[in-house]
Amino acid sequence: SHCSHIPLRSDYGYKVSLFSHLHQYSRKAPLTQQISIPATVIHPSIVRLGLQYSQGIVAGSNARSVALLHAFKQVIQDYSTPPNEELPRDLVNKLKPYISFLNQCRPLSASMGNAIKYIKKEISNIPSQCKEEEAKKKLLLCIDNYVNEKITLAAKAISKCAIDKISDGDVILVYGCSSLVNHILCEAFEKQRKFRVIVVDSRPRLEGREALRRLVKRGIRCTYVLISAVSYILPEVSKVFLGAHALLANGYVMSRVGTSQIALVAKAYNVPVLVCCETYKFCERVQTDSFVSNELDDPDDLIVTREGKTQLADWQSVKSLGLLNLVYDVTPPDFVDLVITELGMIPCTSVPVVLRVKNVDQ
Amino acid sequence: MDEGELVEYFRTQMSQDPDVASAVAAIRSLLEFLKRDQSETILGLRENLTKAIGRLQEADSSVAVSSGGELFLRFISLTSLENPDLSQCRNVMIERGELFLKKISLSRGKVAKLCHTFIKDGAKILTHSSSRVVLKVLESAAADKKRFTVYVTESQPDSAGKLMADKLRRLNIPVTVVLDAAVGYIMEKVDLVIVGAEGVVESGGIINKIGTYQMAVCSKAHNKPFYVVAESFKFVRLYPLNQQDVPHRFKVSSFKCASCLLIPPPIS
């Protein structure tokens, strides 16, 4: 089968035993080095996408989903049905090795998983008597509609709701770089709301710097702290806005590591926590801890070089030392006061209701 | 029917029957407005109704009028209005309006029937200020030959608790009026707390007379069950994050009394 052409990416370095069931790859050994491009069954735009994922050039769940859908559009445009094959079945089979390739470059996010499910369903629903050109046009239109409705228009709807919750004189705390939260803050600033923002950041990704750059460019007053100072800064804060990577069926919020910490401390100070999330990120999985399913990033990212000295340069040789670079964590619904989606403002525990309504619609 | 007449009709409804819920009076007025409305299109009708609801909210800024009006509008439009003849459509809407009014007029009785099973023989009940729903509940429990005693907070600034105590005494229920500040003192003696609500918000919390939040926090600390009785037309489309987030017009009712927000306490 096609899958045999894709080599399995090997794990790198010592894995902490609690997370030994997860993969840990090194950024210095991307999967693309092990496959020869012309002979491969992978479409070049997918190879490019995989490389962008594994090197962290495309990051953030909205960005990754949109990039994935654009790459799939390219694939569908270049696709031609082989003789004696039907487009719906053959195209779905063609996508399987691409998806497993992308999964090896970087584990798929929940939003990407939902997007892929949607595309596969649309492809299988193409009537078999439909001509190839027409079918391709229809699929491209479907993908454009998905991106437009679930991502672009959803962001607009969420901003409208969220701006009601931002009052003059507010001090808003944000964590890391969420495209949706940045969009909301910029819109609120355009609508002349008077507020200031505290950006909390954490190593090793330091994504807060990107958020800071975007907000300061608009003219919003910002303060920048590291996550270790969050209990110092929280008495000043009136609201916390968080983005989400996925919302699980039991109401838990899966987001960048450090989010549950911030929600916990905010609860201790009685500061309301608002999570902003589009409905396409809702997934049927249930998780109560961050161990069962997570992503391990390159452990070498934790090594820092200061004044020419790198302390952990040969950490691999120390038998009792392991470096753990977690990417996600889950926040229980007790710490979240409100979830803003394009369907309106819901409590965290109403996620299964939204999932049920979505399933009925489909 | 112009806006002045509408408000007059509403005020007459309220004064004729002091026991009627303000939302029910508002809906009766809206139904009358609908019957006398002269607009030529469905869209015009809806616009007029929305304006009428806005006018009523100015006259009586309580949460119940706001939620009742919105629910009324939603209920009557929740039907096929595709008949090209406007008068037919209007008749359908009026019919549904009457149905809605009939249903909600019975709601207090239904609430009382469901709730009085929570009151066991020999119970000591604490309640806050004067709520007609709670009165109905206690009335039906007394009619069921249950023996219980009631503590009512006097509920300043309008001393509404004293009115509640009078009404309960007339039903031969032993009642004691306590100071608002005595809630913490009395909590260990009572078995359960029952309060009414002005509005029920989307997060599951309630908006009620000032002093209810303290009572709820106290009862949680003492592990006493805290029950809220409210009709379904009080459910309002609001999601306040804290006390500040409640719109100011809901905090000051036409009777010039402040309201507070009661958010369900965190799961400890």
HADDOCK unambig.tbl for C-alpha pairs under 7 A between the chains (distance, minus, plus):
assign (segid A and resid 272 and name CA) (segid B and resid 241 and name CA) 6.34 0.50 0.50
assign (segid A and resid 334 and name CA) (segid B and resid 267 and name CA) 6.86 0.50 0.50
assign (segid A and resid 347 and name CA) (segid B and resid 203 and name CA) 6.18 0.50 0.50
